[in-house]
Amino acid sequence: MKSATKILFSIILATGLVGSSSTSSLGAGDPTSLTLPQTPAMSGPVAAGASAAGGFGPTNAAPSNLLKGSIGITEDQALNAALLAGPRAAWMRSQLGVSKAAIKQAWVLPNPALEFDNGYAEFSYRVGIAIPLEPPWKVFLRVNAAKENVGVTQLQLEQSLWNLRADTRRAYTELVIAEEAVVMMRDLAHLTRVLADAAAKKFSVGDVAKLDSFKAELAYQQADIEASQAERRVIQAREQLNIIMGRGEASDLAIPKYSMFTTSDSVHMELLPDLSKPMPPLAQYIESGINDRLETKIIRQEIVATKAGRKLAKGNIVPTGQMAFGYDRQVNALPEPNYNRLYLMGSFPIPVFDRQQGEIARLNATLTQLNMELSSQQNIIRGQIALAYRKVLNARENIRKYQASVLSQSDKVASLGRLSYKLGQTDITSALNAQQSNIQVRNQYLNEVLNYQLAFTELEQATGRMLQ
């Protein structure tokens, strides 16, 4: 799994966007350890528009080898399928080729012109070729501006893939939580069934009223409805993950079984935070986000591209001239002889009125706007990171409390409630209330785990880095 992730990360982005192989599964990265790898400039297969041999060929179906696993599809394999073979990623990568076409166009020189002049009245005939004389620096300035614009497109591609990674991770998390909820709800429905059977047995021997049996049966039916609803949620989550990976929505999809209600140290709960480690300070995340967020990198690259465009505009102040040469035949009346000559003439506009004032002014204003946008984006990033950071902290603390006491106490209360009812020490209402409370507590705990994972993904998106 780790080697597959390493291949994915090195091939797709070569930028650290999807992370390194050390973050191998859902939630294995934890914000308590902020390891931030360096991000080299995009190069390699992504920049070159790699072929299918590099995993970049367009396809509508995820390769089977990306989805093979003895314990089900891991998060890494889901990311591989979505980012390498998914139709969304293929469309994103196709935009790079469109942008690169501008570099080819930048090398194009003006076309020559075929000119002729038949002066029938004067018996003068001329045919020749007019060649534009473009200053050589214009070509290089055009190519440089085109390359800088391609750099903007490359960063936008990285941003799109980074967002797709987050969407895939959210879909995978939703499926994991949904499947865990099904197991939990079916277990609780079974316990409610046991309680209903006990009530029916007590009624058959005359120990309790028929009402107790009705209450217990109603509680079981409610639990069964909630379990069925959880099963439909699994189907919905599985369909969404299949679609993101480019597979048919009805395709078989299995994932590893997680145990979120097991707090033993011997069981690595990849969906849960490592509560033994404190989170780094908020300032560390903010510094990382301001430096690494693709939004700021895109704006900085747009500034570079705009400066290159301004250089091109200044280079275009000198107009493109023209030189013509050819054959000139002059037919004269006798006794004057006919003349056959070669001609050479040129035309060179003088930049008196048009000195690219408007274009240069527009680009200067664009630079001012981009610098302000960069400052604004950095302010937005600070707010997003601070909000996501607090969400992660809150979810961690809630999970800590649930694991420390709430889950175990809820189980004990529900178990004692059932036992007390069987022994005749309490009525059915107390036992059912304890059971319903246990269901509510466990649902709230799963929601907190989901909230933690969503907040964790949000924090990654806000900082622009995989958090290990």
N, C-alpha and C positions, 0 to 999 in steps of 0.2 A: 504494500500500500504506500509506503513512504517513497519507494523508487518511482512509482507511478506519479505521485504528487510532484516529485522533483522534476520529472520530465515535463509535466504539465506546466509548472511554474517557469522553467527555463525556456520552453518553446513558446508559450503563449505571449508572455509579456517581457520576460527577462528584466523585470523591473521591481520584483518583490511585491507586485500588486496582489497576487494570489497567495503569497506566503512561501514558506520553505517547508521541506519535508519534515521538519521537526514538529510542525503543527499538523498532526496526522488525522485528527478526527473531530467530530462535532464537539465543540466546547473544550477540546484539548488545550487550545490557546486560552489563557486566562489573563485578564487585565492586571493581575497582581504582579506579573512579570512583563515589563514593557521592553521587549527586545526588538530593536528597530534596525533591520538590515539596510544597507546602503542601496540606493536605487540608481543604477546606471541608466544612461539614455537608452531609449528603445532602439534596438537593433536586431539583427538576426532574422528569423523567420517572419516575425510580425512585420518588421519594416520592409522586408523583401517580398511579402505576400507569399508565404511558403505554400508549397503544393500539398496535395493530399498525403504524400509520403511523410511530411512533417506534421501531419494531423490537421492541416488547414484546408483540406478540400471541402467544398460545400456538400452537405449531405443533409437529409431529413431524418436520418435514423442514427441513433447512437451505436457505435461499434460494439459488438457483443463482448469483445475482450475487455472493454471498459466497465462492463456491468457484471462480471463474473466474480463470485465470492462465496466461500463456503458458508459464511454466516449472514449473507445478504449484502446489499449494496451499502457501502460506507459513504460517509459524506465526501471523502476524496474522490471516490468513483463517480458520485453524482456530479461533482464539480467538473471532473474530466469530461463526462458526457455532455454537460451543458456548454462548457467553454471550448471544447475541441470539436464536437460533432453537432451541437445544437444549431438549429436554423437561425436563431437570433444572433449567435456569435458569428456565423458565416456571413450574415448580412452586415454586421458591424465591420468585419474585416474587409468586405468588398469595397467599402467606402475609401479605403486607403489607395486602391488602384485608381479610383477616379481622381483623387487629389494628385497622385504622382504623374498623371497625364499632363498636368500643368508644367512640369519640368521639361518634358519633351517639347511642348509648345514654346517654351521660353527660348529654346535653341533655334527656333525657326527664324530664318532671315526673310526680309521682304522679297517678293517675287520680282524678277525683271519684267520689262514690258517690251513688246514688239511694236515699233512705231514705223509708220509709212506716211508719205505725203506726196500725193500726185497732183501737181499743179498743171492741169491740162492747158490752161490759158497761157502759162509761161513755158510750157513744155519742159517742166522741171519735175524730176522723179527722185524720191528719196525713200530709202528703207534702212532701218537700223534697229539697234537694241538700246533701251534705256535701263540702266542698272542703278538701283538705290544704293547710296553710300551711307550706310548706317555706322555711326561711331562705334568702335569695337567695345567700349565700356558698357554700352547699352545691353549687349547680349549677356555679359557677366552679371550685370546688376539685375536683369530679368531672371536669370537662373538662380541667383542668390535669393531673390524675393520669393520665387516659387518654392525653393527648398525650405525656406522658413515657414511658409504656409503649410507645406507638407508636415513640418514638425508640429504645427498646431493640430492637424488632423490626426497625427499619431497619438498625441496626448488625449484627444477626444476619444479615440478608439480605446485607449487604456481606461479612460473613465467609464465608457460604456461597458467594457468587460468587467470592470470592478463593480459596477452596479449590478450586472448580471450575476456575478458571484454572490452578492448579498441577497438577491432575489432567490437564487438556488438554495442558499443556506437557510433562509427563512422558510422556504417550502419544505426542506428536509427536516428542519426543527418541528414544523407543524405536524409532519407525518409521524415523527418519533413521539411527540406528546400525545397525538391522537391515538396511536396504538397502545401507549402506556395507559391512557384513559380507558380504553376498551377493556384491557385486562383488569384494571382496578374496578370498573363498574360491573363487570361480570362476576368478579369475586364477591363484591358487596351484594349484588343481586342474589347470589347463591346463599350468602349468610342470611339475607332477608327471607329467602325461601325456607331456610332451616327454621327461622323464627316463626314463619307462618305455619309450617308443619307442626311445630311444637304447640302453637295455639289451637290448631285443628285437633290434635291429639287430646289436649286438655279439655276441649269442648266435648269431645266424644265420650269422655268419662265423667262429664258433668262438673269439672273443676272450675271452669270459667264460662262466662256468657258467650252467646253467639257473636256479640259485638266485637269481642277480642279477636275472634277468627276473621271477621270481616275487615277489621283494621289491619291485621297482619297481611291479609291477602291483598288489600289495597296498596300497602307499602311495597309489597313485592311487585305488583304491577307497575307502580311508579318507577321502581328501580330497574325493571326490565325495559321500560320505555327509555329511560336515560341511557341504559346500555346500548339499546338499538340506535339511539341518536349518536352515541359515540362511534358506533360502527359506521354510520353514514358519514360521519366526519372523517374517518379513515379513508373511505372511498374518495371523498372530495380531495383530501390532501394528497392521496396517491395519484389521482388524475392530474393535479396541478404540477406535481414533481415530474411525472412522465412527460407532460407537455413541455415543460422547461428544458428537459433533456432531449427533446426532439423525438420522443417515442409516441406510440399510440396511447391515447388516454386509458384504454382498457388493458394495456400490457401488464403482465405480471411484474410485480415489484415487491421485493422483500428487503427488509433492513435488519441490522443486528438488533438483538433484544437488549434493551437497557433496563437497569434496575434502579429506579430513582428513590425507591423506598428502602434501599439497603444502604446503611451507613457504615458498613464494615470497611476498614482501611484496605482490606485485601481485594475489595471490589472497586475498580476504577470507574467512577461514575462520570462519564465524559460530558454529560449535559450539565453537570453541577460545578459551581466555582470551588476553587481550592481555598477553603476558609481558613486554612492554617497560615496563609500569607496575606499580609496587609496590602492594600492597593497603593501604588505610587501616588505622589501628590498630584493634584489637578494641574499645576503649572507644567509638569513634565509632559502631560498629554497635549496641553495647549501649544507648547513649543514644538512638539512633533507635528501637530496638525497644521500649524502655520507654515512649516517648512515642507511638509510632505503631501498636503492635499493637492489633488490633481486640479482642482478649480484654480488654485493660485498658480500652479505650474502652467496651466493653459493661458492664464492672463499674462504671465511673464513672457511666454512664447509669443503671444499675440503682440506684446510690446516690441519684441525683437523683430517680428515679421513686419510690423508697422514702420519701424525704423528702416528696415530694408526697403520697404515701399517708398519711403521718403527719399532714400538715396537714389532709387530708380527715377523718381519724379525729378530730382535735381539733375540726374544724368540726361533726362529727356529735354532739358532746357535747350540743349544744342539740337536743332532739328536734323532730320535725315535729308541729306542732299541727293542729287541725282546726276548721273553722267550718262550721256548718250553718244554712240558712235555708229557709223554705218557707211553706206554707199550712196553717193549723190551723182545723178546724171542730168546734165543740162543739154537740151537739144536746141541748137540755134539755126537760124535761117542762113543760107549761103550768102556770102562766102565765109561767114563765121564758122569755125569748127565746133564740133560737139565736145563737151567736157565731161570727163568721168573722174570723180574725185572721192576721197574719203573725208568724212566730216567728224568732228569731235566737239561736243558742247556740254556744258554743265549748268546745273541750277542748284543754288544753295540758299535756302531761306535764312533770313536774319531774325534772331529772337529779339524783336523790338517790343512787340505788344504781348505776345504769348510767351511767358516765361514760367509756365506751370504754377502760377500764383495760387489759383484755386485749389489744385490738387495738394500742393504743399501745405496750404492753410488747413485743408480738411484733415490731412495726416497729423499735423501738429495738434489739432483739436482732438483727434482720436487718441493720440498719446496722452493728452491731459485726462481724457475720460477714462482710459485704461488704468492710469495710475490711481485715479480716484476709485475705480472699481476694485483694484487690488486692495486698497485700504478698507473698502467696504466689505469685501469678501473675507478678509482677515478678521474683521469684527464679527461677521456672521459665524465664522468657524469657531471663534472663541465661545460664542453663545451655544452653538450646537454641541461642542465638546463638554462644556460645563453641564448642560442639561443631560446628555447621555451619561456622563460620569455619575451624576446624582442618581439617575435611574438604576445604574449598575450597583451603586452602593446600597440603595434602598432594597433592591431585590436580594442582594447578598445577605443583608441583615435579616430580612424576612425568612429566607431559606435557613439561615443559622438558627433562628428561633423555632421554626418548624422541626428541624432535625434534632435540636437539643431537647425539646420536651413535648411540643404540641402533638406531633404524630403519635408518639408512644402513648401519651396520656389519652388521646382520642381512641386509640385501639383498645386500651385497657377499659375505658368507660363503656365502649360498645360491647366488649366481651363480657364484662361484669353485668351489664344490663341484660344480655341474653341469658347468662347463667342464673341471675337472680330471678328472671321470669320463669325459667324452667323449674327452679326450686320453689316457686310460689312466693317469693319474698317481695316482688314488685308486680305492678300490673303491666299490661301490654303497652300502654301509652308511654311509660317511662323507658321501656326497652326500645320501642320504635323511635322515640326522641333521641336516645343515645346513638342508635344506628344512623338516623338521618344526620345527626351532628357529625358523626364519623365520615359519612359520605361528603358532607360539605367541607370539612377540614381537608380531606384528601384532594378534593377538586381545587380548593384554594391553593394547596401546595403545588399541584401540577401547573396551575395558572402562574404561580410565582416562578417556577422553573422556566416556563415559556417566556414570562416577562424578562427574566434574567437573560435568556438567550437572545431575545429581540433587542434588549438594551445593550448587550455585549456586541451584537452586530452593528447596532447604531453607533456605538463608540468606535468600532473599527472604521465605519464609514466616515465618522467625524474626524478621526485622526488621519485617515488615508493610509493606514498600515494594518497588516496582520498583527494582532497582539498575541504574543507567545507567553 
